């Protein structure tokens, strides 16, 4: 089970941090964040592996930073310079995809319940 925290409402240009707590059985090689806005498909945001190699979607690169703590079995997503188009439900995911598949939500084994991030103009 993955449990998310954080999120909320912020003005454009502001910052938010979302966090994800995993248990021993759900903390896998890859920890990722996806997001889903109403009417849209679930979209890859960022992923990080156990060696802390991180990958980002082009839309959040430079503005967002993913991190993980392998001792505490947690992952976080620091979101800066937020834009209204970043508004979505953000989901934490874990799994063991190959590198070429880290952007595919169908590959991940475990998901959190989602946390709402709303960015006002």
BELURMO-V335933 format. One record per residue. N is the residue number from 1. RES is the residue in one small letter. NEAR is the number of other ideal C-beta (glycine too) atoms within 12 Angstrom. Layout:
n | res | near
N | RES | NEAR
N | RES | NEAR
This chain:
n | res | near
1 | x | 19
2 | x | 35
3 | x | 25
4 | x | 34
5 | x | 23
6 | x | 28
7 | x | 32
8 | x | 21
9 | x | 17
10 | x | 26
11 | x | 18
12 | x | 21
13 | x | 17
14 | x | 22
15 | x | 23
16 | x | 34
17 | x | 28
18 | x | 41
19 | x | 30
20 | x | 43
21 | x | 27
22 | x | 34
23 | x | 17
24 | x | 14
25 | x | 12
26 | x | 27
27 | x | 32
28 | x | 32
29 | x | 27
30 | x | 40
31 | x | 49
32 | x | 45
33 | x | 53
34 | x | 42
35 | x | 40
36 | x | 24
37 | x | 24
38 | x | 11
39 | x | 7
40 | x | 13
41 | x | 15
42 | x | 24
43 | x | 26
44 | x | 34
45 | x | 41
46 | x | 41
47 | x | 42
48 | x | 34
49 | x | 26
50 | x | 20
51 | x | 12
52 | x | 18
53 | x | 18
54 | x | 28
55 | x | 26
56 | x | 26
57 | x | 24
58 | x | 14
59 | x | 21
60 | x | 32
61 | x | 17
62 | x | 13
63 | x | 27
64 | x | 35
65 | x | 26
66 | x | 39
67 | x | 24
68 | x | 34
69 | x | 19
70 | x | 19
71 | x | 10
72 | x | 17
73 | x | 25
74 | x | 30
75 | x | 46
76 | x | 31
77 | x | 45
78 | x | 24
79 | x | 39
80 | x | 21
81 | x | 23
82 | x | 34
83 | x | 25
84 | x | 19
85 | x | 20
86 | x | 37
87 | x | 27
88 | x | 35
89 | x | 27
90 | x | 46
91 | x | 36
92 | x | 46
93 | x | 43
94 | x | 41
95 | x | 29
96 | x | 22
97 | x | 25
98 | x | 14
99 | x | 16
100 | x | 10
101 | x | 18
102 | x | 34
103 | x | 28
104 | x | 21
105 | x | 28
106 | x | 16
107 | x | 25
108 | x | 30
109 | x | 22
110 | x | 31
111 | x | 31
112 | x | 34
113 | x | 19
114 | x | 26
115 | x | 32
116 | x | 25
117 | x | 36
118 | x | 27
119 | x | 29
120 | x | 17
121 | x | 14
